[in-house]
Amino acid sequence: MSTIEVKVPDIGDFTDVPVIEVLVKPGDAVKAEDSLVTLESDKATMDVPAPAAGTIKSVGVKVGDKVSEGHLILTLEQAADAAAPAQAPAKPAPPAAPSSAAAATAAAPPTPATAAPASPPPKTPPPAAPAAAPPSAPVDDAAFRKAHASPSVRAHARALGVDLSQIKGSGPAGRILQEDVENYVKQVMSGAKVAGAVAGAGGAALGLLPWPQVDFAKFGPIETKPLSRIKKIAGANLHRNWVLIPHVTNHDDADITELEAFRVQLNKENEKAGIRVTLLAFLIKACVWALKKFPEFNASLDGENLVLKQYYHIGFAADTPNGLVVPVIRNADQKGVLAIAGEMADLSAKAREGKLGPADMQGGCFSISSLGGIGGTYFTPIINAPEVAILGVCRSSMRPVWDGKQFAPRLMLPLSLSWDHRVIDGAAAARFNTYLASLLADMRRTLL
């Protein structure tokens, strides 16, 4: 047998990335490509896989640790015969949790290997814990299963009769720790108010009414599914961005009649080469020129300073089975439309396969969210912090447009520009949208 050191792989320019899940412990048998630990950046999660089949010899990280490229994660004793290693249960499911391995992982990540006992968690609380179940209300099983806590914490909470959905976790990514359960019990036993501890606070932190607790099953059949990791992370980021950024959205229309005719012609000419240009590739190029003309849109707030960027990295929202991600076209100002189209196709394929790395979504200056393939007219896209603006586009449609003498059919593209009012004012936003529309109406302007 040989020992392999498993280290943090290339994760782009990210450093000090938190470990949010440790999926194995010493003695566990794993197969090649089994997930060992999960890392989480601001916008993405990444599972580090086993390079070969074998047995976990030691684990060098725990939940909450921050790691960078090259950091030792664990040592793996490679199996002499890797064809059929005995697979130990690395991810025990919580009581009454869904049987799916993915659901079990999302609903109840295992505790750090350094602290996890080899045997199941005790059925009774430690002596210091109260003997009686403190909450007066019955535990909401559905909400309990969705809470972000490890199997041992779940067992501890069940033994105390505590509803985990009523607790705000203090661990990484909002994970509920054993101390959180015990603190909750102490608050209840002392008669203190615990409304502020409700998961997500339901608006309590803002002085709002608590989120309604409803037993949906009593009204009819239901199905409960855990949110994907991408949706959990995106949801938290979107919530923060919507609350903290003063959004304003300007709507406008761009005449893309000639541009669409040119796009169709371009695709016919490059059909044999396998290159397919979408409208989004032209939008990215046009947005670069608009950012050059209005540099405050290519900026970020840093305290009381405005950081004006001299590079043009454009993000585009990609819809995947697991949720929305935003890959970034780097240095879009240095690439032609055909090159941008090819890179977009590659990044979109990686996104659908769940293979985007943190570096693929890092460093964006401005984002575009396109609903063109679906429909709609206008909407309010949420700014992707720390950017200060985002462009939303919907499906183009033929409309009668007055040309000064008569109505003529023109292909019009709805534009929705959301901007941060702390950095941008209404006049600048109107000029940006107008200029962008003029570029899309005649891309020859980019040559001037």
N, C-alpha and C positions, 0 to 999 in steps of 0.2 A: 504494500500500500504506500501511497505517496500523499504528502500534505500540501494543500493548495491554499495560498493566502488570497482571499477575496477582498478586493479594494474598491472604493468608489470609482466608477468609470468617468470618462469625460462628460462633464455636465455643463459645458460651455463656460461662460465667465462667472457662473454662480459660485459663491463661497459661503461657508457657514450655513449650509442647507439643513433644516431640521429633519431628524428622523421621526416619522410619525407612527410607524409600525415596525415591530420586529416580529417576523412571522415564524421564526424557528428558535430552538433552544439546543444546548449541547445534548448530543445523543440522538437527535432527530435524523432520520434518513431522508435524503432528498434526491430527486431526479434532476437531470440536466434541464435548465430553463425554469425550474421551480423558483418562485419569488422568495427572496430571503428577507429583504427589508424594503420599506417604502419611504422615499424621500419626498419632500414637498417644498416647492418654491412658491413664489407669490401667485403663479398662474398655472402651475402644472404639478402633477405627481409623477413619480418615476419609480418603478419596481426594479431592484437590482436582482438579476437572476443568478441561479447557480451555474457555474461554468461547466460542471460535470456532476455525475451521480456520485453519491458518497454519504458520509455521516458527519454531522456537525461536531467538530472537536471543541471549539470555543467560540464565544461571541464577544466582540470587542466594542459593541455600541449598545445603547439602550434608548428607549423612547425619550425624546427631548434633547438628545445630543445633537450638536451641529457639526456637520462634516463637510469636507471639500474633496476635490479630486485627489485620489491616491490614499485617502484615509482607510486604514484597515477596518473592515467590517467584521470578518470572522475567518476562522481557519476551517478547512474542509478536508477530511480524510477521504481521499478518493477510493472508491470501491475497486477491488481487484477485478470483479466482474460487474461492470456497470449496466449490464443488460436488464437485470431484474432486481434492483435493490429493494429491500423491505421498506415500505413507506410508513413512517411513523406519523401519527396525527399531529401536525404542526400547528393546525388552526382549529382548536376545539370550538364547537358551536355553543352558544349560550342556551339556557333552557328556553324551550318553545320558540327558538329562532328558526327561520326558514332553513330547509335542508340544503339549499344551493350553497356551494363553497363560496361563490362570489358574494352572495347575500350575507353569509356568516361573517366573511371578512369585513364587509362594510358595516354591518350592524354591531359586531363585537370583535375588534382587533385584539390579538393576544397581548398579554402583559409582557414587559421586557424580559428577556431570557435571564438576565442577571438576578431577577427577583422572583421569577416564576417557579413554583414548586413542581416537582415531578408528578405529584398526585393531585387529584381534583381538589378544588377549594373546599374548606370546611363548610358544613351545612349550618353550623351555629355560629353566632357572632363571638368575637373575642370577649373575655370577661369584662373589659372596661366598657363595653357597649351596653346600652339600655336593654333590659330584658323584654320589654314590651314594645310592640310596633307603635311608633309615635303618631303617624298620620291618622287622622280620623276618617278620611275619604278612602274608598277602595282604590287599589292600584289599577291604572289603565294599562292593560296588557299590551295593547297595540302600540301605545306611546312608549311603553317600557322597552319593547323590542327595538324601537327605532333609536333609542338613546345611544350616544357615543360612549361606550364603556367596555371594559374588558370582562371576560367571563367571571373572574374572581370578584370584581366589583359588583357585577350583577347578582352573583350569589349572595354577597354580603348585603346588598340592598334588599333582596327578596327576604332574607332572614330577618331583617329589621322592619319589613313591611313598607319600605320607602319606594315611592314612585320616582324613578330616575328622570322622567320627563319634567319633573318639577325642580330639577337641579341644573344650575349652570356650571359646566365643567371648567376647571382652572388649568387643566393639562394642555399639552400641545394639540392644536386644531380643535379646541373645545372639549377634549376628552374628559370624562368625569372620573376623578380619582377617588380612592377610598376615603381620603381626608375630606373631600367634598361631601360624601355621604354622611360622615360622622359630624361634620359641621352643621349640615342640614338638620340632623337629628337633635343636636344641641340647641339649635335655634327653636325648633318646634317644642322641645321639652321645657325651654325657658319662657315660652309664650311669645317669643319675638316674631315680628312679621317676616315672612320669607318670600313675599311676592316678587321682590327684586331679584331673587335667585332663580326664578323660572327660566328655563332654557330659552335663550334669545330674548328674554325679558318681555316679549310680546308688546313692546312699546313702553313697559313700566319705567325703563331708564329715562324715557323722554316725558314721563308724566302722563302717559296715555293709558287707556283701559287695557287690562291683560287680554292676551289672545284667547278667543273663545275655545273652550274644551268641549268637543262634541263627540258623542258615541255614534259615529256614522252608521254602524252596523244595524242599529235599531230601526233605521229608515229603509233598509234594503240591502241586497248583497253588495259586498265591497271586496277589493283586493288591495293588499298593502305591499308596496315595493320600496326597497331602500333606494335613496338617491345615489347616483353614480358619484364617484370621487370628483370627477370634473364638475358636475353640477353643484356639489357641496362647495368646492373652492370658488367656482364662478359666482354662485349665489352670494357668498359672503363678500366677494369683491364688488359685485354689482350693487349690493345693498349699501356698502360703505361709500361707493362713488356717488350713488344717487342722493344719499343723505348729506354728504360733505361738500359736493360740488354744486354751486348754483347754476343749474342747467337752463339754457334757453335754446329753442330750436327754431331755425328759419327754414321755410319751405320755398322752393322755386322749381321751375321746369326748364329743362334743356332740350333744345331741338337737335336730335341726333339722326335726322333723316339721312344726311350725306354720310355721316360716320358709320351708320349701320350698313349702308350700301357698300362702303369701302371695306368694312369688316367681312362681309359675305364674299366679296371679290378676293380678299386676301386669303380666306380659308380655301377657296377653290384653287388658287395658285399654289398653296402649300399642302394640298391634300395628299400628294404622294409622299411628302416628307413627314406626314403624320402630325403636323402642327395645327392645333385648333386655337384660334384666338377668340377670347370672349370679350364682351364689353368691359368687364372688370379690368382687363389689362390696359385698355385705353384710359379708364378712370384713374388707375394708379398713376399713369404717366401724366395725365392732366392735373391731378392733385399735387404732384411734385412741382409743377410750374406755378400753381396757385400758392403753394407754400413758399416758394422763392419770392413771389411778389408780395406776400403778406407774412413776413417772418414771425410775427407774434403767434401765428397758428402752429409754428414748428418750435414750440417752447414747452417748458415745464416750470411750475412754481417750486422754489426751494426756500422755504421760509418767507422772508421779505424780498427775496431776489427772484428775478426771472431768468431762467437759463435758456438762451437762444442757441439752437442746435445748428451746426454747419453740415450735417449729414441728413439723408432723407431715407429713412427706413419706414416702409408703409406696411401696416398690418391689414389683413383681410379676414373677416369672420368666416369660419368654415364649419358647416353643420356636420356633426358626426353622430353615430348611433348612441354615443355616451354623453353627448352634449356639445356645447359651442366652444370652439377653441379659436385662437387668433394667431396664425402663422405670420411671420414677418418677411417681406421682400427687402433685403438689405441693399443699400446704395441704389435705389431705384432710379436715381437721376443719371446713373452711369450705364443704364441698360435700355435697350430698345424694347418695343412692344412685343416682338417675337420672343426675346429672351425672358421677359417678364411672364409671358403666357406659359412658356415651358417650365419656369420655376414654380409658378402657381400650381400647375398640374402635378408636379412632383410633391410639393408640400401638401396639397389636398389629398393625395393618395396616402401619404404618411399619416395624415390626420385621421382618415377613415380607418386605417389599420391600427391606430393607437400607438404609432411609432414616433410621434413628434418628441424631440428632446427639448429641454429647457432653452437651449440656445436658439432653437427654431422659433421661439416666441418671445425673444428678448430684444429690448432696445428700440421698440417701435416709437415713431414720432407722431403718427397720425393713423387712424384706422378707418376702414370702409366696411360697412355692413350692408350686404346686398340681398334683397329679397326678390330680385328680378326673375328668378326661375320659379317663384311661387305665386306672387301676385301682390295685391295691396296698392295703395296710392301714396300715402305719407305715413310716417311714424316718428317716434322720438327715440333715437338710439342713445344709450347711456355711454357717457365718456369713459374711455379706458385709461384710468389714472396710471401714471402721472401725466398723460397727454392732456391737452386742453381743448381738443375738438375731435369730432367723429362725424363722418359722412354716411348717411343712410340713403340707399337708392331702392326704388321699387320697380315694378314691371312697366316698361314703356308701352305706350298705346298711341294709335292713330287718332288725331283730333283735328277738327277744322280750325285753322289759324288764319287770322286776318293779315294779309301781306301789304295792306295799304290800298289795294284795289279790289281784292276779292278774298273769299275764304279758300284756303288750299289745304289738302290733307298733309299733315306733318307728323312725324314720329316723335313724341314728346316723352322725356324721361323725368320722373318726379325725383327731386333732390330734397333731402332733409338733413340740415347741418345743425348738430348740437354743439354748443360752445360754452366754455367756462366764463361766466360773467365777471369773475375776479380779474381775468386777464384780457378779455375781448369785450368790446362794446358792440352795440347793435349796428352801428354804421359800418364798422369793419366787417362784421359778419355778412351784411347785405352785399358789400363790395366783393367779398370772397366768393359768395354764391354766384353773383352776376358774372364775375370774371371766369369762374369755373364753367358756367353754362356757355359762355362765349367760346371757350377752348373746345368744348365738346361739339359745338355747332360747326367749328372750323378748326381742325387740329393743325392747319398750316400756321396758325398764330404762334405755335410753339417754336417755330423757326425764326420768329422775329426777335 
